[in-house]
Amino acid sequence: MTGAQPLVPPLRMQQDGPSLAEQMTALPVATLLVRPDNSIAEANVRAETLLNMARSAIVGSDVARTIRIAEAGARFDIWHSQKPIAAYDIKVHAGRTAEMEVDLMIAPIVDHDGWRVVSLHAQSQARKIGHRGTSGGARSAMGAAAILAHEIKNPLSGIRGAAQLLEGGQGGRDAALTQLICNEVDRIAALIDRMQDFTTDRTLECRPGNIYPLIDRAADIAAAGFARNIRIIKRYDPSLPFANINDDALVQVMINLLKNAAEALEHVAKPRIRVETAFRHGVSVMVGGGKGSAVLPIEIVVVDNGPGVPEHILDHLFNPFITGKRDGQGLGLALVDKLVRDMNGFVQYARDAEAGESTFRILLPMGMG
């Protein structure tokens, strides 16, 4: 007598509209329902197309055999994890298709131990969320950055000297503002030193640190300058642990995102920017080369109520020289992407049309030790 298969969690009929089974069938993404024993219980039409297999052949098969990880040296077992997993740009052999690069999402089903929903995106969504490798366009931008760095760095010492003279001549009345100028000149000089090495793969020095003074510093700079007429709302998680970061890089990332938001609000009647933090349990991104998964629980979001990114540049939003602004240069978000990746995190953009808000989300590793 053979063992009975676990029952499929019931797909209840909705009072109005299609059933959940019909909704799954209509999903535009290849989706599988997987049992606790790793056998596939259900597959939608897009999964049949992607795997090049009939539903009758997919249902009942072992998911680890149907979706085979191509990286033989990988040190992870995604099919025996009880946590949500997001694997971007991972090479797999899916069904009867040749090796392909996909984004793989695994989501456990609440109250049904061991059951999971697996979705496969054949066209890499990682490029849309900023988890990209260095492209040829990025390398061109890096070369341009090295030239610009040389030209920009020369006047910085003069600006700093002028600020120090102002501080001494005003009897200390504007000491806070002149000190802000000096601090920013020092930070920009350090950033330009980094930009001059932009064409190398030198590791950005990161350490466990408190993100809040750095976010506040960026917000203060924004409020004193380009966002002086915009309400900036802060919603912080007070229990957030340290993140593994580079201080100057995170400040620059936040300034760029705040400036991007402020520019998007130029013609908005009641402009506002919201900065929020949170700890996201179970958020991980799988990296290539057999390096396993990176856990990225520290979340920082910058939200604005502007019109959002133009549709025609969404797929290339984080590429250099891509901009929807008439006077923009398209380097701000490319630098955000570069610095966040250097801190082993990723950045993504999302638009909530119903709320009328645009969100840039940064996920960073937690600081250890």
KAVEN-V834480 format. One record per residue. RES is the residue in one letter. BURIAL is b if it has 9 or more other C-alpha atoms within 8 Angstrom, else e. D_CENTER is the distance of its C-alpha to the mean C-alpha in Angstrom with 1 decimal. Layout:
# KAVEN-V834480
res=RES burial=BURIAL d_center=D_CENTER
res=RES burial=BURIAL d_center=D_CENTER
This chain:
# KAVEN-V834480
res=M burial=e d_center=50.0
res=T burial=e d_center=46.3
res=G burial=e d_center=43.6
res=A burial=e d_center=42.3
res=Q burial=e d_center=38.7
res=P burial=e d_center=36.5
res=L burial=e d_center=36.7
res=V burial=e d_center=33.8
res=P burial=e d_center=32.3
res=P burial=e d_center=34.1
res=L burial=e d_center=32.5
res=R burial=e d_center=34.4
res=M burial=e d_center=35.7
res=Q burial=e d_center=34.3
res=Q burial=e d_center=37.0
res=D burial=e d_center=36.0
res=G burial=e d_center=34.2
res=P burial=e d_center=33.3
res=S burial=b d_center=33.1
res=L burial=b d_center=29.9
res=A burial=e d_center=31.3
res=E burial=e d_center=31.7
res=Q burial=b d_center=28.1
res=M burial=b d_center=26.8
res=T burial=b d_center=29.1
res=A burial=e d_center=27.7
res=L burial=b d_center=24.0
res=P burial=e d_center=22.6
res=V burial=b d_center=20.6
res=A burial=b d_center=22.5
res=T burial=b d_center=22.9
res=L burial=b d_center=25.0
res=L burial=b d_center=26.5
res=V burial=b d_center=27.2
res=R burial=b d_center=30.0
res=P burial=b d_center=30.2
res=D burial=e d_center=32.2
res=N burial=b d_center=29.5
res=S burial=b d_center=31.7
res=I burial=b d_center=30.2
res=A burial=b d_center=31.7
res=E burial=b d_center=30.5
res=A burial=b d_center=28.8
res=N burial=b d_center=28.2
res=V burial=b d_center=29.4
res=R burial=b d_center=26.2
res=A burial=b d_center=26.2
res=E burial=b d_center=29.8
res=T burial=e d_center=28.9
res=L burial=b d_center=26.0
res=L burial=b d_center=28.0
res=N burial=b d_center=31.2
res=M burial=b d_center=33.0
res=A burial=e d_center=35.1
res=R burial=b d_center=34.0
res=S burial=e d_center=37.2
res=A burial=e d_center=36.1
res=I burial=b d_center=32.5
res=V burial=b d_center=33.6
res=G burial=e d_center=35.1
res=S burial=b d_center=33.6
res=D burial=b d_center=31.6
res=V burial=b d_center=27.8
res=A burial=e d_center=27.6
res=R burial=e d_center=30.2
res=T burial=b d_center=28.9
res=I burial=b d_center=25.4
res=R burial=b d_center=26.0
res=I burial=b d_center=23.4
res=A burial=e d_center=24.5
res=E burial=b d_center=23.7
res=A burial=e d_center=26.9
res=G burial=e d_center=25.9
res=A burial=b d_center=22.9
res=R burial=e d_center=23.4
res=F burial=e d_center=21.9
res=D burial=e d_center=23.4
res=I burial=e d_center=21.0
res=W burial=e d_center=24.0
res=H burial=e d_center=25.4
res=S burial=e d_center=22.4
res=Q burial=e d_center=22.7
res=K burial=e d_center=19.0
res=P burial=b d_center=16.2
res=I burial=b d_center=14.6
res=A burial=b d_center=11.8
res=A burial=b d_center=12.8
res=Y burial=b d_center=11.3
res=D burial=b d_center=13.8
res=I burial=b d_center=16.6
res=K burial=b d_center=20.2
res=V burial=b d_center=22.5
res=H burial=b d_center=26.1
res=A burial=b d_center=25.9
res=G burial=b d_center=29.4
res=R burial=e d_center=31.8
res=T burial=b d_center=29.3
res=A burial=e d_center=28.7
res=E burial=b d_center=25.8
res=M burial=b d_center=22.6
res=E burial=b d_center=18.9
res=V burial=b d_center=16.9
res=D burial=b d_center=14.0
res=L burial=b d_center=15.7
res=M burial=b d_center=15.1
res=I burial=b d_center=17.7
res=A burial=b d_center=18.4
res=P burial=b d_center=21.6
res=I burial=b d_center=24.0
res=V burial=e d_center=25.1
res=D burial=e d_center=28.8
res=H burial=e d_center=29.3
res=D burial=e d_center=28.9
res=G burial=b d_center=27.8
res=W burial=b d_center=27.0
res=R burial=b d_center=23.6
res=V burial=b d_center=22.1
res=V burial=b d_center=20.6
res=S burial=b d_center=18.9
res=L burial=b d_center=18.6
res=H burial=b d_center=16.9
res=A burial=b d_center=19.0
res=Q burial=e d_center=17.1
res=S burial=b d_center=13.8
res=Q burial=b d_center=11.0
res=A burial=b d_center=8.7
res=R burial=b d_center=9.9
res=K burial=b d_center=9.0
res=I burial=b d_center=5.2
res=G burial=b d_center=5.7
res=H burial=b d_center=6.5
res=R burial=e d_center=10.0
res=G burial=e d_center=13.2
res=T burial=e d_center=15.5
res=S burial=e d_center=17.4
res=G burial=e d_center=20.9
res=G burial=e d_center=19.8
res=A burial=b d_center=17.5
res=R burial=b d_center=20.6
res=S burial=e d_center=22.8
res=A burial=b d_center=20.7
res=M burial=b d_center=20.9
res=G burial=b d_center=24.7
res=A burial=e d_center=24.9
res=A burial=b d_center=23.0
res=A burial=b d_center=25.6
res=I burial=e d_center=28.4
res=L burial=e d_center=27.1
res=A burial=b d_center=26.6
res=H burial=b d_center=30.2
res=E burial=e d_center=31.4
res=I burial=e d_center=29.4
res=K burial=b d_center=30.2
res=N burial=e d_center=34.0
res=P burial=e d_center=34.3
res=L burial=b d_center=32.1
res=S burial=b d_center=35.0
res=G burial=e d_center=37.2
res=I burial=b d_center=34.9
res=R burial=b d_center=34.7
res=G burial=e d_center=38.5
res=A burial=e d_center=39.1
res=A burial=b d_center=37.0
res=Q burial=b d_center=39.1
res=L burial=e d_center=42.3
res=L burial=b d_center=41.2
res=E burial=b d_center=40.6
res=G burial=e d_center=44.0
res=G burial=e d_center=45.8
res=Q burial=e d_center=44.6
res=G burial=e d_center=46.0
res=G burial=e d_center=42.6
res=R burial=e d_center=42.1
res=D burial=e d_center=38.8
res=A burial=e d_center=37.8
res=A burial=e d_center=34.4
res=L burial=e d_center=33.4
res=T burial=b d_center=34.8
res=Q burial=b d_center=33.1
res=L burial=e d_center=29.8
res=I burial=b d_center=30.6
res=C burial=b d_center=31.5
res=N burial=e d_center=28.4
res=E burial=e d_center=26.2
res=V burial=b d_center=28.4
res=D burial=e d_center=28.0
res=R burial=b d_center=24.2
res=I burial=e d_center=24.1
res=A burial=b d_center=26.7
res=A burial=b d_center=24.6
res=L burial=b d_center=21.6
res=I burial=b d_center=23.9
res=D burial=b d_center=25.3
res=R burial=e d_center=21.9
res=M burial=b d_center=21.6
res=Q burial=b d_center=25.0
res=D burial=b d_center=23.6
res=F burial=b d_center=20.6
res=T burial=e d_center=22.2
res=T burial=e d_center=22.4
res=D burial=e d_center=20.3
res=R burial=e d_center=21.4
res=T burial=e d_center=19.2
res=L burial=e d_center=17.9
res=E burial=e d_center=19.9
res=C burial=b d_center=18.0
res=R burial=b d_center=19.8
res=P burial=b d_center=19.5
res=G burial=b d_center=19.5
res=N burial=b d_center=19.5
res=I burial=e d_center=16.7
res=Y burial=e d_center=18.9
res=P burial=e d_center=21.4
res=L burial=b d_center=18.8
res=I burial=b d_center=17.1
res=D burial=e d_center=20.7
res=R burial=b d_center=21.7
res=A burial=b d_center=19.2
res=A burial=b d_center=20.3
res=D burial=e d_center=23.9
res=I burial=b d_center=23.6
res=A burial=b d_center=22.1
res=A burial=b d_center=24.9
res=A burial=e d_center=27.5
res=G burial=e d_center=26.6
res=F burial=e d_center=24.5
res=A burial=b d_center=23.7
res=R burial=e d_center=27.2
res=N burial=e d_center=28.0
res=I burial=b d_center=24.9
res=R burial=e d_center=24.6
res=I burial=b d_center=21.7
res=I burial=e d_center=21.2
res=K burial=e d_center=19.8
res=R burial=e d_center=19.2
res=Y burial=e d_center=18.6
res=D burial=b d_center=18.9
res=P burial=e d_center=21.9
res=S burial=e d_center=21.7
res=L burial=b d_center=18.3
res=P burial=e d_center=19.0
res=F burial=b d_center=18.3
res=A burial=b d_center=15.1
res=N burial=b d_center=15.4
res=I burial=b d_center=14.9
res=N burial=b d_center=16.8
res=D burial=b d_center=18.3
res=D burial=b d_center=18.8
res=A burial=b d_center=15.5
res=L burial=b d_center=13.8
res=V burial=b d_center=16.5
res=Q burial=b d_center=16.0
res=V burial=b d_center=12.3
res=M burial=b d_center=13.4
res=I burial=b d_center=16.5
res=N burial=b d_center=14.8
res=L burial=b d_center=12.6
res=L burial=b d_center=15.9
res=K burial=b d_center=17.9
res=N burial=b d_center=15.9
res=A burial=b d_center=16.4
res=A burial=b d_center=20.0
res=E burial=e d_center=20.8
res=A burial=b d_center=19.7
res=L burial=b d_center=22.1
res=E burial=e d_center=25.1
res=H burial=e d_center=27.1
res=V burial=e d_center=26.0
res=A burial=e d_center=29.0
res=K burial=e d_center=27.4
res=P burial=b d_center=24.1
res=R burial=b d_center=21.9
res=I burial=b d_center=18.6
res=R burial=b d_center=17.2
res=V burial=b d_center=15.2
res=E burial=b d_center=14.6
res=T burial=b d_center=13.7
res=A burial=b d_center=14.0
res=F burial=b d_center=14.4
res=R burial=b d_center=12.9
res=H burial=e d_center=15.6
res=G burial=b d_center=15.2
res=V burial=b d_center=11.4
res=S burial=b d_center=11.4
res=V burial=b d_center=10.2
res=M burial=b d_center=13.2
res=V burial=b d_center=13.8
res=G burial=b d_center=16.7
res=G burial=e d_center=20.0
res=G burial=b d_center=21.1
res=K burial=e d_center=19.1
res=G burial=b d_center=18.2
res=S burial=b d_center=15.1
res=A burial=b d_center=12.8
res=V burial=b d_center=12.7
res=L burial=b d_center=9.8
res=P burial=b d_center=11.6
res=I burial=b d_center=11.1
res=E burial=b d_center=9.2
res=I burial=b d_center=9.7
res=V burial=b d_center=9.8
res=V burial=b d_center=11.8
res=V burial=b d_center=13.8
res=D burial=b d_center=16.7
res=N burial=b d_center=19.6
res=G burial=b d_center=19.8
res=P burial=b d_center=20.4
res=G burial=e d_center=16.9
res=V burial=e d_center=15.9
res=P burial=e d_center=18.8
res=E burial=e d_center=18.6
res=H burial=e d_center=19.9
res=I burial=b d_center=17.0
res=L burial=b d_center=14.0
res=D burial=e d_center=13.9
res=H burial=b d_center=14.1
res=L burial=b d_center=12.2
res=F burial=b d_center=10.7
res=N burial=b d_center=14.0
res=P burial=b d_center=16.7
res=F burial=e d_center=19.5
res=I burial=b d_center=17.8
res=T burial=b d_center=18.5
res=G burial=e d_center=20.0
res=K burial=e d_center=22.1
res=R burial=e d_center=25.7
res=D burial=e d_center=25.7
res=G burial=e d_center=22.1
res=Q burial=e d_center=21.6
res=G burial=b d_center=18.1
res=L burial=b d_center=17.2
res=G burial=b d_center=15.2
res=L burial=b d_center=11.8
res=A burial=b d_center=12.6
res=L burial=b d_center=13.4
res=V burial=b d_center=10.2
res=D burial=b d_center=8.4
res=K burial=e d_center=11.4
res=L burial=b d_center=11.7
res=V burial=b d_center=8.3
res=R burial=b d_center=9.1
res=D burial=b d_center=12.6
res=M burial=b d_center=11.8
res=N burial=e d_center=10.5
res=G burial=b d_center=7.0
res=F burial=b d_center=3.6
res=V burial=b d_center=2.3
res=Q burial=b d_center=3.5
res=Y burial=b d_center=7.2
res=A burial=e d_center=9.9
res=R burial=b d_center=13.6
res=D burial=b d_center=16.1
res=A burial=e d_center=19.4
res=E burial=e d_center=21.6
res=A burial=e d_center=20.6
res=G burial=b d_center=20.3
res=E burial=b d_center=16.9
res=S burial=b d_center=13.8
res=T burial=b d_center=10.6
res=F burial=b d_center=7.7
res=R burial=b d_center=5.6
res=I burial=b d_center=4.9
res=L burial=b d_center=5.7
res=L burial=b d_center=8.7
res=P burial=b d_center=11.8
res=M burial=b d_center=14.9
res=G burial=b d_center=17.8
res=M burial=e d_center=20.8
res=G burial=e d_center=24.4
